[in-house]
Amino acid sequence: MKTRILSLTIIGFMAGTFLTSCGDASKKDIKAAKEDMTEVGKDLNKAGIEAQKEVKNTVVASWEKFKSTSETAINNTEEDIKVLRDKIALASKAEQEKLTMQLNKLEQKNKALKEKLEQRSQKFNEDIIEFNESAIETEMEFEREFKHDASQIGIALKDLFKDNVD
């Protein structure tokens, strides 16, 4: 009987030691996992910030190039308008009125484009634009619309002296 009690005591003591040591290991594992998750979270934040900076740099570089080209196009259109005004002065009185009205409309559209470009530029200068994943798409859409409008003005200026009779 003494051997049974002694063996049960030893088995109980061993089981207790085993269970206690397992608890410590799992606590260490949990602590290590939490530390790893914290590091992963920090790494993700850094990656997100770096990605946002990269998007900003891409959008700003693209904007500067677009702005420069657009300003040149607007200035060229203004020069074309001045040349056409001189041409209109040589036309007959009836033609002068008609052409001047059309040219004034085109000049207003060109001024509106110039204003639109200046407003967008101001947003860039004041850092109002949010640079996230959709920023690139938004800029591409703005540029596409702007180029289309500028192109329409250019076509209308070229067609100003043409007779559009079918």
matplotlib code that plots the C-alpha trace (Angstrom):
import matplotlib.pyplot as plt

x = [0.0, 2.9, 4.3, 1.0, 0.7, 4.3, 3.9, 0.7, 2.4, 5.3, 3.0, 0.9, 4.1, 5.4, 2.0, 1.9, 5.4, 4.6, 1.4, 3.1, 6.0, 3.6, 1.7, 4.9, 5.9, 2.5, 2.6, 6.0, 4.6, 1.7, 4.0, 6.3, 3.3, 2.0, 5.5, 5.6, 2.1, 3.2, 6.3, 4.2, 1.8, 4.6, 6.0, 2.6, 2.3, 5.7, 4.9, 1.6, 3.4, 6.0, 3.4, 1.6, 4.8, 5.4, 1.9, 2.4, 5.7, 4.3, 1.2, 3.2, 5.8, 3.0, 1.2, 4.3, 4.8, 1.1, 0.9, 3.9, 2.5, -1.0, 0.3, 2.2, -0.9, -3.1, -0.5, -0.3, -4.1, -4.0, -1.5, -3.7, -6.7, -4.7, -3.7, -7.3, -8.5, -6.1, -7.5, -11.1, -10.3, -9.7, -13.0, -16.3, -18.5, -21.1, -18.3, -16.5, -19.6, -20.1, -16.5, -15.9, -18.8, -17.4, -13.9, -15.1, -16.8, -13.6, -11.6, -13.9, -13.5, -9.7, -9.8, -12.0, -9.4, -6.7, -8.7, -9.3, -5.6, -4.7, -7.3, -5.9, -2.4, -3.4, -4.7, -1.3, 0.6, -1.5, -1.4, -5.2, -5.2, -5.4, -2.7, -4.1, -4.7, -7.4, -5.3, -3.6, -6.9, -8.4, -5.4, -5.6, -9.4, -8.7, -5.9, -8.1, -11.0, -8.6, -6.9, -10.3, -11.5, -8.3, -8.4, -12.0, -10.9, -8.0, -10.3, -12.8, -10.1, -8.9, -12.4, -13.3, -12.7, -14.0, -17.5, -19.2, -21.7, -22.8]
y = [0.0, 2.3, 1.8, 2.6, 5.8, 6.7, 6.0, 8.0, 10.9, 10.8, 10.6, 13.5, 15.5, 14.8, 15.6, 18.9, 19.8, 18.9, 20.9, 23.9, 23.9, 23.7, 26.8, 28.8, 27.8, 28.7, 32.1, 32.7, 31.7, 34.1, 36.9, 36.3, 36.2, 39.5, 41.1, 39.7, 41.2, 44.6, 44.5, 43.4, 46.3, 48.8, 47.4, 47.7, 51.3, 52.1, 50.4, 52.3, 55.6, 54.8, 53.8, 57.1, 59.1, 57.2, 57.9, 61.6, 61.8, 60.1, 62.4, 65.6, 64.8, 64.0, 67.2, 69.4, 68.0, 68.4, 71.9, 73.0, 71.6, 73.0, 76.5, 76.4, 75.3, 78.0, 80.7, 79.5, 79.6, 83.2, 84.1, 82.4, 84.5, 87.7, 86.8, 85.9, 89.3, 91.0, 88.8, 89.6, 93.3, 92.8, 91.0, 92.6, 94.3, 91.4, 88.8, 90.8, 90.7, 87.0, 86.1, 88.4, 86.7, 83.3, 84.3, 85.9, 82.6, 80.7, 83.2, 82.8, 79.0, 79.4, 81.7, 79.2, 76.5, 78.7, 79.3, 75.6, 74.9, 77.6, 76.3, 72.8, 74.1, 76.0, 72.8, 71.1, 74.0, 74.1, 70.3, 70.0, 67.0, 63.7, 61.3, 57.8, 55.0, 56.9, 60.1, 58.8, 57.9, 61.3, 63.2, 61.1, 62.0, 65.7, 65.7, 63.8, 66.2, 69.2, 68.0, 67.3, 70.8, 72.4, 70.3, 71.4, 75.1, 74.5, 72.8, 75.6, 78.2, 76.5, 76.2, 79.8, 81.1, 78.0, 77.9, 75.0, 74.6, 71.0]
z = [0.0, 0.8, -2.6, -4.2, -2.2, -2.9, -6.7, -6.8, -5.0, -7.4, -10.5, -9.1, -8.5, -12.0, -13.6, -11.6, -12.7, -16.3, -16.3, -14.7, -17.1, -20.1, -18.8, -18.7, -22.2, -23.6, -21.8, -23.4, -26.8, -26.4, -25.3, -28.3, -30.6, -29.3, -29.8, -33.3, -34.1, -32.7, -35.0, -38.0, -37.2, -37.1, -40.4, -42.0, -40.9, -42.3, -45.6, -45.8, -45.2, -47.7, -50.3, -49.7, -50.1, -53.4, -54.6, -53.7, -55.5, -58.6, -58.7, -58.0, -60.8, -63.2, -62.2, -62.7, -66.2, -67.1, -65.6, -67.7, -70.9, -70.2, -69.5, -72.8, -74.6, -73.0, -73.8, -77.4, -77.6, -76.3, -79.0, -81.7, -80.4, -80.8, -84.3, -85.2, -83.8, -86.3, -89.1, -88.1, -88.3, -92.0, -92.6, -93.7, -91.0, -90.9, -90.7, -88.0, -85.7, -86.2, -85.9, -82.9, -81.0, -81.7, -80.8, -77.5, -76.6, -77.3, -75.3, -72.3, -72.5, -72.6, -69.6, -67.8, -68.5, -67.2, -64.0, -63.6, -64.0, -61.4, -58.9, -59.2, -58.9, -55.8, -54.3, -55.0, -53.5, -50.3, -50.0, -50.0, -52.3, -50.5, -51.8, -51.6, -54.1, -55.9, -56.3, -59.4, -61.0, -60.0, -61.6, -64.8, -65.0, -64.5, -67.1, -69.6, -69.2, -69.4, -72.5, -74.2, -73.4, -74.6, -77.8, -78.5, -78.2, -80.6, -83.1, -82.9, -83.4, -86.5, -87.9, -87.1, -90.7, -92.4, -93.9, -92.3, -95.1, -95.9]

ax = plt.figure().add_subplot(projection="3d")
ax.plot(x, y, z, "-o")
ax.set_aspect("equal")
plt.show()
